[in-house]
Every structure is written in structure tokens, then in C-alpha cells.
Amino acid sequence: MTSTVPNAVQHADERQPPITMFGPDFPYAYDDFLAHPAGLGQIPATEHGAEVAVIGGGLSGIVAAYELMKMGLKPVVYEADQIGGRLRTVGFDGCDPSLTAEMGAMRFPPSSTALQHYIDLVGLETRPFPNPLAEATPSTVVDLKGESHYATTVDDLPQVYRDVMHAWNACLEEGADFSDMNRALRERDVPRIREIWSKLVEKLDNQTFYGFLCDSESFKSFRHREIFGQVGFGTGGWDTDFPNSILEILRVVYTEADDHHRGIVGGSQQLPLRLWDREPQKIVHWPYGTSLASLHVGGAPRPAVTRLHRTAGNGITVTDANGDIRTYQAAIFTAQSWMLLSKIACDDSLFPIDHWTAIERTHYMESSKLFVPVDRPFWLDKAVDDRGNPTGRDVMSMTLTDRMTRGTYLLDDGPDKPAVICLSYTWCDDSLKWLPLSANERMEVMLKSLGEIYPKVDIRKHVIGNPVTVSWENEPYFMGAFKANLPGHYRYQRRLFTHFMQDRLPADKRGVFLAGDDISWTAGWAEGAVQTALNAVWGVMHQLGGTTDPTNPGPGDVYDDIAPVELPED
């Protein structure tokens, strides 16, 4: 999320190693684990070919299945909708197939180093994403309370925006040891990370994002807090995050997840789809040329899971939408966790009661988008004033506003090619405002809002196809865009994240491993989906008697040294 009101706290020396989204709760170097020539581990030959259920074909499920396959296991993937989950790329009917819209994840920070491993593995290309005031963004317009400001850098904005920027930076330093933690993460100084974070978790677990701002001398001004909420840092206004735990926000800013975003050329859904079809060169048990697709009848995942229950010998028995029943020694559950409460009939014995509580208390945020295809990137045309004189400004810009659209993004592939506009990207209450409207009704309201900001620009005349839209809270297999912990939820998240360490659980509570970005500490980021998938792979390997190479210990091998802070329950 490249800054609108930038993260002006100076980052550590650029000559240091790049930061990675591997902490501060569990500072394990997943990127090093993946890059090690010894691989992720091995299982006994007696277990080769054993089936493992993988429920959910999003990025986390596909990564887990891919790595289990490489170890010689047979992952059986169940998917209710389509491979990709919230990596969902769609086209526009009747338009050039190269025109795509990212309905879910669309921008990825360099600190997503484990994710980048798989992007590189399947040969995908990335390019800078046009966030507000990013280097790749020709211009940005900030429109608040009916007043618009055109900018190519933050220096073009009125002084009050820079005041808000400085207030945020001071707030982070005063209340959250920003520079020290950022430096420790960059240097992978685990003892220092744990020292800083353990104090902050105890101090701030019960604090909202908004309360954290209010407690800072730098943000005593309501006007500054209001501007910050509407324009924010990163992708735009963060007032939708104000009720959430400040710990959620600190994880983002510490790891620079809000900086230097890149998009995947051709769409993010290509990543899980390419992994599904990929034939790894280094694979155990299976013949060369084996892929996840080839291990599944017809090259497609099995359908939705409708029931999960335990059977004799602590087996995990799965019933799917076709009525097929299969029993497994182990299963990885990567779908939206609320599915276990509603669409899937589950035995209480699947998880300890405290884990059920954590699942029930998981808080999800709403989110909606709407895209339209246009004939060309007309926004790069130069504006003229009322007398016909050139102003030097683009006729339209990446736009942040307090109007209904909130965030508008302009996406092109060259000056003479068709392009795409994300007319609106909104969260929470702003997303719910769109929920009753059809795609065309949404577009009409959005064009009206943008017409008030750009009265001389006829966006409609450039539209060449029907809009596409999503409201993630209305998607039956998702029920929200991503998890965001509320104050007091740290203990719940710890239970979910550490669930892959099952030696401490009773025998009748083992065998199902939770994964997915909402199980991670960095929900809403694909990196969290990858990290928890790797945790689950380690868990399955360990349960089946496997081990990692001593030179490449896995997340479970080093768990006791870097386990997340444990807060008292009483």
C-alpha cells in the first residue's frame, strides 16, 4: 500500500537485507525454508501415496497440496467453486481476453517473500501497482468535502496532509517503537523482535486503532484523525480499520506490507492455476510429469465438502457434495473458517473447545469492487482550462474521496490498448452501501460521484463492456473479504495459528490442520496464506512420521524458540 499520506518514518538502511513479512508474532524465515536445497522434509516410504484431504482450492490449499505431492503424498483437493479462492481474476464479456479485473487480491508487497518464491517458480511477471502517489501512478486526486487536490507527490498536497503524515509517523514512534522493530525485522534479529513485541502485545491487545491514535499527542486534532481515516496511508482511507485491534495495523506497517506494491501481469489467479498444472522436477514417489491435475480424475478438484467427522482410529472422514465418503489420516482445512460453523456439518470433536471459540469469534471485514473496460487510458490526456489553455494535468487521476466510490484505480497496458478502471474499491460500511445494488446500478452511482470530481470528463463514452463486480460478504463460500482481529482477539488468533503444533493436543483432536490467510497473523495478505500452508505441510509430515533435514528446520522444529507471546487467560 504505497503511501497516500506516506509512511515517512525512514526505513532502515537499504543495504540491509530486504524485510520479510515473517513477524513479529512468529519470526520464522519461510523464504529461507523454501529456498533451501534440502527441501521441506520427507516422509517414511511406507506412507508414500497416502491420501491427504485438502479442503479449499485457494492459494493456501494449492500450495499445501503442491508441497505434499512433492513429498510423495497424494493430496485430494476439495473445492466448492473454483481454484484460486480470493485470487480471482475475471474477464469482460465480448472484450479482449487480455482485459482482466482482479476481484480479490490485486497488489502484493516485496515483503511477501514466501509468496514471491511461488510467483518466481511458475514464471509469472509482476509490475508496479498504481497506488495513490506511487512512482508508477501518473497522478493522484484527493477529494474531500467537495474540495479536490491534484498531486504527483505528497509535496503537491496542502500542508494539512503533511501535518497528518508527520502525526502518524510520530504516533508510531511514540507508541509502537516503529523504527526499532522495523530494523529488527529487516536484520532478522529474533531476540530483539520478541523483546519489543511481547511488551506491545501485553500493552496494546485491548486497544483499537482509533484509540491508539487518540492516545497520541500527535493526533489530538479530530480534523487530523478524520483526514487520516479518509485518506490514510497505503491504499486509501483506513477509517474502516479504526475499530480493529491496533496490533493488526502494526503488523502491516512494521513489515512494510503497505509499501511498493506490485501486481501480477495477466492476473493473480494464474498463480494457483499454474501450480495446479505444474510438474515439479524434484518429486518423491510419483513419476516425472505428475501434477496436482494429473492426480485428480478429469484434472479437476473434488466438489464442496458437506460433512467432516471423526471415525474409528481418529480418522478424518469427508463427505462431499456428490455424496462420496472418504476417510483420511490427515486433512488440511484452508477454506473460510466460518464454513465449519454453517455449510459443513462438523463433529464437535474435530477441535478443542477453545479452538471452536476462536473460530466463532473470528471477525471478517466486508469489501466490494467494480470494474469497467474502456477503449484506452484516456486519463493520460492532458486537461485544458476554460479558455482552452493546457494545464499540464491529466484529465483524470487515481482518486481518493469521501464520496461513495472512495478509491478509484486506473489500470492500463500501454497508451493505445484497451484499459480497465476500478471505479470503486471499498471496505466495511462503505461496501455494505453497495450491497443492494446490481452491477449497472452501482456503476451509475459511481459515474455520478466521479462526474462531480471530473465534470469535464465523459467516462461513459469510453466504456466498451459491461461492468463486473463483487461483494465478498455476499459470496456464499467466503462471507467476507478477510479477517481482522478486534481488540482482545490476540489469544484467539494465537490458538488458530499454533494449531499446526498438535503434539500437545489429545489424540482425538489431531489430524485436521487449519491454514489460510485468516489463520495467519497477516490476514488479507496472500503471504499469510502461503505461510500457514507451509505450517500445515510440516504438521502433516510430522504426524505421518516424517522429518525435516537438520540443515533446514521447519516451523515446527523451531517452534519453542519463537512461539507467539502467550497472554494469561485469567
Buried (B, 14 or more C-beta within 10 A) or exposed (E): BBBBBBBBBEBBEEEEEEBBBBBBBBBBBBBBBBEBEEBBBBBEEEBBEBBBBBBBBBBBBBBBBBBBBBBBBBBBBBBBBBBBBBBBBBBBEEBBEEBBBBBBBBBBBBBBBBBBBBBEBBEBEBEBBBBBBBEBBBBBBBBBEEEBBBBBEBEBBEEEBBBBBBBBBBBBBEBBBBBBBBBBBBBBBBEBBBBBBBEBBEEBBBBBBBBBBBBBEBBEBEEBBBBBBBBBBBBBBBBBBBBBBBBBBBBBBBBBBBBBBBBBBBBBBBBBBBBBEBBBEEBBBBEEEBBBBEBBEEEBBBBBBBEBBBEEEBBBBBBBEEEEEBBBBBBBBBBBBBBBBEBBEBEEEBBBEEBBBBBEBBBBBBBBBBBBBBEBBBBBEEBBEEEEEEEEBBBBBBBBBBBBBBBBBBBBBEEEEBBBBBBBBBBBEBBBBBEEBEBEEBBBBBBEBBBEBBEEBEBEEBBBBBBBBBBBBBBEBBBBBBBBBBBEBBBBBBBBBBBBBBEEBEEEBBBBBBBBBBBBBBBBBBBBBBBBBBBBBBBBBBBBEBBBBEEBBBBBBBBEEBBBBEEEEE
